[in-house]
Amino acid sequence: MALSHREKARKLQQESAAAWSAGKIDNDRYETLTRFYAEHLRLAQKDLAYWREEAAARADALKVECRELSRDAQRLAQEEKEKRIAPAQAAQERTRIERETARRRAVISELAEVLTAEDSAALGGFIDLPLERYRGQQGAPSLDARRGWRLTWEMVVLALAGLLIAFAVITALPLFTGSDWSPWGARAPNIECAFAFDDAQQQSLIVECRNRGWRPFQMYLPWPDAVPSPDLLRDRNVGGIEVLVREWGEEEFQPRYIPSEWWFFNGRPLIAGEAVVVEPLLTVRFELDTAMVRGIASGAEAIRLEVKRGDGTLFDTFEADFSDERPRPTPARIPPPERRPAPPAPVPTEEVIPEIPEEEPVIDDEPEVPVEEVPAEPPVFAYVSVVGSVGGRAALAVQLPGETRARRVTVEAGDELGGGWMIDDVAREVELTVVLVHPATGRRVQVRQGAPEPVRLTEPVN
């Protein structure tokens, strides 16, 4: 346990360093995690030193007991030689001494491995637990040195062990059969969720999920796109959250592909295929980047979240309308004023009207210059720049209008960025270049790593 505790703390410390290098966490979060994992490393080293001292002391005590058993064997041989003990009783006592000696020597050999082991693999393998559950009650049980009533107490211990094993089998039977039955009634996997936006701008949606069941529950976000194996779609202890979007002008919600990087857990974006385990009676907190969801295709009017498990059971739902105004409609063309026919000329009378000489028309030699219409500036969807590459995928910094900081996402060819834009290609020949395409208009944009300014992705003007 102590070795696994130390290895788990080192691994998490390395992962936080990699996340900070990739820009997934800021400096304050990295320093907090560093102090947290360093404290667990210190505790693991303290526990490891304690248990090694206990192992050394226990090995010394067992060696003393082996010497006492050796003296008992010599005394038994002397009594048998002097015929002070019956042969049958002497044979029974000799068998007991040999059995006790062999048992102690086996324990001494195991303790020697404990004293020299440097990793958990040398002692049976890594024990994967949350960091807070590694530290247990210190103190090693010692062997009973009493001689009397040995056979009787062994029988009592075996009987109690049998009862405990039977109770454990009955209690854990649902875990191995997949049944919801238990000695205290049926407890099917059940997830309860609470939903809330973090601010009035609806930039992030907070989802808190609590496991009301008696078995751990694995959640994949988004469901079912993040599931690594189709077999998990039928597992009752596996599930996730499916995202559906209703776009402007539509009446029904439709499932939309949401990258796993738009979901955040413990301050970092999720990786596709990564499961978040919700332990029984515990709560986990997720965060969905709704600012990216709202830029999907022609714009999202409302969002619907469905919390499901693998056999199709629906745990919870949530719907919300976004507070933004509808997309700007195309201004209607104002028709020109209707020309009315000129009134008929009056009928001339007998009165003589003197003729007025006609003036010569003034000829304007300058040609009339047509006034050019200035096209409307298309609205900006996001400012995009290439940060680097993480795990074979390109890392982009995406900043939406009105936001104070850019959000970092990892993408590959075929991913949807929002606003109708998709990732067409990721090239790594000389410098990392991401090619984006807008299928609705056919526009293509290249974003190169190291460019002095972010690239403006605009929305089409209707």
N, C-alpha and C positions, 0 to 999 in steps of 0.2 A: 504493500500500500504506500509506504513512504517513497519507494523508488518511482512508482507510477505517479505519485503526487509531484515529485520533482520533474519528471519528464513532461507531464501535462503543463506545468507552469512554464517550462522552457519553450515548449511548442507554441503556446499562446503568446508568449513574449515575442517570439520570432514572427508570428503572424501579424501582430500589431505593428511591428517594425516594417513589415512588407506593406501593410495597408497604409501606413504613414508615407512611405516612399512613393506609393502609387497615387497619393493625394486623396485617398478615401476617407481619412480622418485628419482633423486639424491637430495643431501642436498641443493645445490644451488637453484634448482627448487622449493623445499619445502619451503625454506625461502622466495623466491619471492612470492609464492602463499599465504603464511601466512601473509605477509605484505599487500598484495592486499586485502585479505578477511577481515583483521583487519580494514583497512581503510573503507571498506563498512559497517562493523559493527558500526564503529563510526558515519558514515553518517546516518545510519538507526536510531541509538539512538538519533541523533540530530533532525532528522525529526520527530521522535515519540514524543520527548519533545515539539517541536514546535506545532504539531497538537493538543496535549493534552492541551496546554495553550490556543490555539484558541478555542477548544471545551469548556473549562471552561468559557472563556470570552463570547462566544456566548450563553451559557446556562444562564449566569447572565443577559445578555441583554434581552433574551426571557422572563425571570422571571419578569423583569421590565415591559415589554410589557403586560404580563398577568395581572399585577396589574393595569395597565392603562385601560385595557379592562374591568376589574372588576369594576373600578370606572365609566366607560362609562355605564355599565349595571345598576349600582345604579342610575346614573343620568337619564337614560332612564325610569326607574321605577318611579322616582319622577315626571318627565314630564308627563308620562302616568296617574299618579294619579291625577295630577293637570289639566288634560285634555288639555295640551298645544301641544299635538301631536295626530294625527289621529290614531285610533287603527290599521289600515292596515299598515301604515308606521312604527308604533312602533313594530308590529310583524316582519316586514321585517328587521328592524335594530337589533332586538333581535336575529334573526336567524344568521345574519352576525357576531355579537359579539360572539355567541356560536361557530360558525364555526372557527373563527380566534383563539379563545382561545383553542379549541381542537387541532388545527393544531400546535400551539406553544407547547402545553404540550406533544404532540407526539415527536416533535423534541427534547425537553428537555430530554425525556426518552431515546431517541437514543444517545444523547450526554453523558448521564450518563453511558451507556454501553461502549462508546468509552473511557471514563476516567478510567474504571476498567478493560478493556480487556487486557489480557496478551499474547494472541496468535490470529492469523488471523481467526481461526475457530470460535471464539466468535463473529466475526463481519461479518460472511457470507462465510468464506472459504478462502483458500490460493490462491493468485494470482501469477501464475508461469510466470515470465518474465526474460529476461537476466538482469544481475545486473545493467548494465548501463541505463536501461529503467525504473527503479523504481522511480528515483527522478524526481518529476514534479514541476510545479510552485507552490510555497508556497502561502498560503493565502486562507482563507475560505470565501465564499460569505455570505453576511448577508441578512436577510429578509428586504424587503422593508417596511419601517415604515410609508410611506405616506398613507393617508386615501382616498384622492380624486381619482376619475377615476379608482377605483379598478376593477370594473367589466369590463370596457373597456380594460384595460391593460391585464387582464387575458385572454380575448378573443384573443387579439393580440398575446400573448405568445403561446396560444394553436394553433393558426393558423400557426405561425412560426415553432412550434414543429412538426405539421403535415407535413409541407413542408420538414423539415429536415429528418423526418422518411421516407417519400416517396423517397427522394433522396438517403438515405442510403440503402433502400431496393433495388432500381434499381441498385445501384453501387455494392452491395454485392450479387446480384442475381446469378452470376456465382459460388460463393463459396458454395451455397446451392443446385444448380442444377447440378454441375459437368460440366457445359458448359464452353467453352473457350470464349464465347461472352461477351463483356462488352460495356458500352456506348462509349468507345474510340476505339473500334475495338477488334478483336480477339487476345488474348494473352495466348497461350497455355503454360503449364509448359515447360521451356527450360533451360538446363544446358550446359554451356560452360566450357571446361576444358583445362588446360595447363599442360604439362608433361615435366619433366626434371630430370635427375640423379643428385644427390648431389655431386658426385665426379667421377674421372676417373675410380675408381674401381667398380663402379656401385653397391655399397652396399645398397643404398636406392634410391627409386623412389619417387619424389615429385609430387603430383597431386593437383592442385588448381582448384576448381570448383566454378563457379559463376552462380547464379540464375538470368536468364534474364526474368523470368515470373513475374506474379503478385501475386502468392500464395506461401506460404512456401512449401518447398520440403523436404521430408524425405529420407535420404540415408542410406542404409544398406550395410556394407562391410564385407565379399565379397557377391556379388549378384549371385544367389539367396539363397546361403547356410545360410546366417545370418538372413533371414526373419523369424520372429517367427510364422506367420500365413499364410497359403496358400492364403487367401483372398487378402492379400496385393499384390500378383503377378498380379492382375488385376487393381490395383489402379493407376490412372494417376498422382497422386501427390506423388507417392512413387517410388523409384528406387535405383540403386546402380551401382557398378563397378564389372563386371565379369572378372576373370583372366583366361586366356588360355595360355597354355605352349606348345611349340614344342620341343620335346626331340631330342637328337642327333640321327641321322639316320632316323628320321621321316620327312614326308613332310607336314603334316597337323597339325594345332593347335588343341589341345584338352582341354576342360574345366577340371580344376584340383581343388580339394578341398584345399582351403587356409584358415587356421585358422584365426579367427578375430583378434587374438593377434599379427599377423604379420602386421596388419594395425595400425598406430599410429595417434592420433588426440589430439592436444593440449599437446603433450609430453607424452601421456600415451597410452597404447595399448587398443584397443576397446574390448568390451565384446560382446559375441555372442548375437544377438537379440537387441543390442543397436542401436537406430536410431540417426543420426546426422541431425539436422534440418538446412537447408540452407534457410535463410530468403530472401525475394525478394530483388534483386539488391545488395546482399551481397556475399562475397567470403569466402569459407572455405578451409583449407589446410590439406591434408592427406599425410602420409608417409608410403610407402610399403617397408617392409624389403626384398629386392630382394636377399640378401645374403642367406636367408633361402629358397626362391623360387628356386634358382639355384641348390640347392641340392636335388630337388625332383627326386625320382626314379633314373634313370641312368644319370641324369644331364640335365638341361634345356639349349637348344641352343638359344632360342628366347622366348620372352614374348609378349603377346597381351592383352590389356585392352579395354573392351567395356563398355561404360557408357550408361545405359539403364533406361527406366522407366517401370512401371508395365504393361502397355498395349502393350509392345513390341517395342516401338519406340526407335531407336538407336540415342543417342545424339552425341557421339564422340567416336573415336577409337584411339589407339596408339600401335605401334609395334616397337620393338627394338631387335637387336641381341646382345647377351652378348659377351664381348671382350675376354673372356677366350679361351684358346686353346681347341681343341677337346680332349676327353678322350684318354689316352695313349693306342695305339693298342697293342695287344699281339705280341711280337717280333717273326718274322718268323724264323723257324728252318733252318739253313744253311745245305744243303745236303753234305755228305762227298765227297771228290774228287773221280772221276771215275778211277777205276783201269784198266790200259791197259794191254793186254796180253804180256807176255815176248817174245822177238824175238826168232826165232828158232836157235838152236845150229848149229854152222858151221860144214860142212862136213869135217871129218878128212882127212888129206893128208898122203902121204907115209912117211913124216918126222917123225922120232921117237922123241917123247917128253918124257923126263925123268919124272918118277913118283915122285910126291912130297908127302911125308908122311902127312897124315891128322893129324891135331892137335885135341887133345881131347877137347870136348866142356866144357866150364866153367859152372859149375852148381851153380846157385844162390839159396842158401838155404832160403833166406828171401822171404816170399810171397809178391806179389804185392798188395799194399793197394789201394783200389779204392778211387777216389777223389769225395767227396760228394758235390753236388751242393747246394749252399746256397739259400734258397727260397727268392724271392724278398719281401721286406717289403711292406705290403699293405698300400696304402695312407690313411691318417686320414681324416675322414669327419668332425668330431667335437669332442670337449671335453665337457662332460655333467656331471653336478652335481645337486643334489636335494637341493633346497633352503628351501622349506616348502610347505604349502598348502594355497590357496586363493579361498574362495567361494566354497569349496568342490572339487576343482581341485588341482593337483600337480603343483607346481611352479618349473621350471627347469632353470638353468643357462647354456646357450649354447654358446660356443665360437668356431668360425670357424678358421681354420689355416689362419694366416696373420692378424687377427683382434687383436686390442689392449685391447678390453674389451668384456665381455660376455653379451649376450642378454638374457633377462628373458622372458619366455613364460609360460603360464599355459596350462596344457594338461590333458586329461582323456583317458580312454581306447578307442582305435579305432582311435585316432588322428594320423596323419602322421607327422613325425618330419623332414623328408628330407633324401636324400642319400639312399632311399629305406628302411629306418628304420621307424617302427610304434610302438605306445604305445600298448602293449599287456595287461598290468594289472597294477593297482595302489593299493598296499596293505598298510594297516594302522594298523597292529596288534601290534607290539612292537615299531617299528620305520617305518617311511614312506619309502616305497620301490617302485620304478618304474621299471617295467619289459619291456624291449624293444625287439622287434623281427624283424629280417630281412627276410621277406617271400621268397625272391629269393634264399637265401642260407640256410635258416633254422636256422641261428644263433640267440641265445638269450643272453641278457646281463641284469644284475641286477644293478641298481644304487640306493644306500642307502643314506639316509640323514645322514650327519655327517661324511661321508667318508673323509679320509685325502687328497685324490687326486681325481681329476675328472676322469671319465671313458672315455677311448678313443674309439670312434665309428669309425671303419674303413670301407672303401669301398671294395667290392669284386674285386680281381685281375683276369682279364680275362685270 
